Amino acid sequence: MDLKEIEKLLKKKAIMYKKSYDESEVSIGRYPKYIIVYMADIDYTLPDYPHTGLFYWIVSWNDWEKSSTPKRNQAYTPAEAIKIIKQAMQELGISKNTIQETLFF
């Protein structure tokens, strides 16, 4: 279970995305509206936030012009993650072919 499974499904659904330099996350959309997908094994329900060793996908999205607090949901299967991504895309009004452009100077 890794981020490559999400990448395969995004390609299959023709959803454009961009990988981070260290390949630890993918992003969809562009500032101020974008979605970030990454993996974690932290249990946020316990006070000390322990690492569980059971990884899952976290989908985080926001319209930074409207709010400074991103929304977030977790998925335990690639299909769940894609469903959350599609819902976030619809909520933000992101089309399948919108990606964050990176400029180098």
Secondary structure as UniProt FT lines:
FT   HELIX           3..12
FT   TURN            13..14
FT   STRAND          18..19
FT   TURN            21..22
FT   STRAND          25..30
FT   TURN            31..32
FT   STRAND          33..42
FT   TURN            44..45
FT   TURN            47..48
FT   STRAND          51..63
FT   TURN            64..66
FT   STRAND          71..75
FT   HELIX           78..92
FT   TURN            96..97
//
